[in-house]
Amino acid sequence: QVQLVESGGGLVQAGGSLRLSCAASGRTFSPYGMGWFRQAPGQEREFVAAITWNAGRTYYADSVAGRFTISRDTANNTTYLQMNSLKPEDTAVYHCAATGRRYTGPYYYRRNYPYWGQGTQVTVSS
């Protein structure tokens, strides 16, 4: 069973930066990819970014492209989300997610991620 634990959230002023981490544990952790999603109050959980575990190919939502960077450390089973130039509309609970071992569909679909973390709150003040 895969367990994911996020950290690094907090309160930051607009224009600031935060770095989120997602530590994975499990007997044989080898996903096809990792993703970050976020959910603001009263809204659907939305795709933010994804990365393929072996090749390191990255994918971003239009709303964060150029400001956020996803990366991974395969030796330590950790995925990161560097968030720069933060805006108040980035305020949400951020969740990391892991796919299974095989590709099952587009990275922006929540249903392709069977494993989820509990989330970490990011609040951006204006």
C-alpha positions in Angstrom: 0.0 0.0 0.0 1.3 3.4 -0.9 1.1 6.3 1.6 1.7 9.9 0.6 2.4 12.7 3.1 2.5 16.4 2.0 4.3 19.2 3.8 5.5 22.7 3.2 2.2 24.6 3.1 1.6 27.8 4.9 0.6 31.5 4.8 2.5 33.7 2.3 1.9 37.1 0.8 1.1 37.6 -2.9 4.3 37.4 -4.9 5.9 35.1 -2.5 7.1 31.5 -2.8 6.5 28.1 -1.2 7.9 24.7 -1.8 5.6 21.7 -1.2 7.0 18.2 -0.6 5.3 14.8 -0.9 7.0 11.9 0.7 5.9 8.4 -0.4 6.2 5.1 1.4 5.3 1.6 0.5 7.1 -1.7 -0.1 7.7 -1.1 -3.8 6.9 2.5 -4.7 7.2 2.8 -8.5 4.4 4.9 -10.0 4.1 5.8 -13.6 3.7 9.4 -12.5 3.0 11.8 -9.7 0.6 14.7 -9.7 -0.4 17.7 -7.6 -4.0 18.8 -7.4 -5.6 21.6 -5.4 -9.1 22.3 -4.0 -10.4 25.6 -2.9 -13.4 25.9 -0.7 -16.6 25.2 -2.6 -14.7 24.2 -5.7 -13.8 21.0 -7.5 -10.4 19.5 -7.0 -8.3 20.6 -10.0 -5.1 19.5 -11.7 -2.0 21.6 -11.1 1.0 19.7 -12.3 2.3 16.2 -13.0 5.6 14.4 -13.7 6.5 11.0 -15.0 8.5 9.1 -12.4 11.2 7.6 -14.6 11.6 10.1 -17.5 10.7 13.2 -15.6 8.4 14.7 -18.2 6.3 17.5 -16.8 2.8 18.8 -17.4 1.2 21.9 -16.0 -2.2 23.5 -15.8 -2.4 26.8 -17.8 -3.1 28.7 -14.6 0.3 27.8 -13.1 2.6 27.3 -16.1 5.7 29.5 -15.8 5.2 30.0 -12.0 5.2 26.5 -10.6 7.8 23.7 -11.1 7.2 20.1 -10.3 10.2 17.8 -9.7 11.0 14.4 -8.1 13.8 12.7 -6.2 13.5 9.0 -7.1 16.1 7.9 -4.6 14.1 9.3 -1.8 10.6 8.8 -3.2 9.8 12.5 -2.8 8.0 14.8 -5.2 8.2 18.6 -5.0 6.1 21.6 -6.1 8.0 24.9 -6.2 5.5 27.7 -6.3 6.7 31.2 -7.2 4.8 34.5 -7.8 1.9 33.2 -5.8 -1.5 34.8 -6.2 -4.5 34.9 -3.8 -6.3 32.7 -6.3 -3.7 30.0 -5.6 -5.2 29.6 -2.1 -6.3 26.0 -1.7 -5.5 22.6 -0.1 -2.8 21.0 -2.2 -2.9 17.2 -2.6 -0.2 15.0 -4.1 -1.3 11.8 -5.9 0.4 8.8 -7.4 -0.7 6.7 -10.3 -0.3 2.9 -10.5 2.7 1.3 -12.2 1.2 1.6 -15.7 -0.1 4.6 -17.7 -3.9 4.7 -17.5 -4.8 8.0 -19.1 -4.2 11.7 -19.1 -2.5 13.2 -16.1 -5.1 15.8 -15.5 -7.8 13.2 -14.7 -8.2 12.5 -11.0 -9.5 9.0 -11.7 -6.0 8.0 -12.9 -4.6 8.4 -9.4 -5.5 5.7 -7.0 -3.3 7.0 -4.2 -3.8 10.4 -2.5 -2.3 12.4 0.4 -4.3 14.2 3.0 -3.3 17.6 1.7 -1.5 20.7 2.9 -3.1 24.2 3.2 -1.6 27.0 1.1 -3.0 30.5 1.8 -1.9 33.5 -0.2 -2.8 36.9 1.2 -3.3 40.0 -1.0 
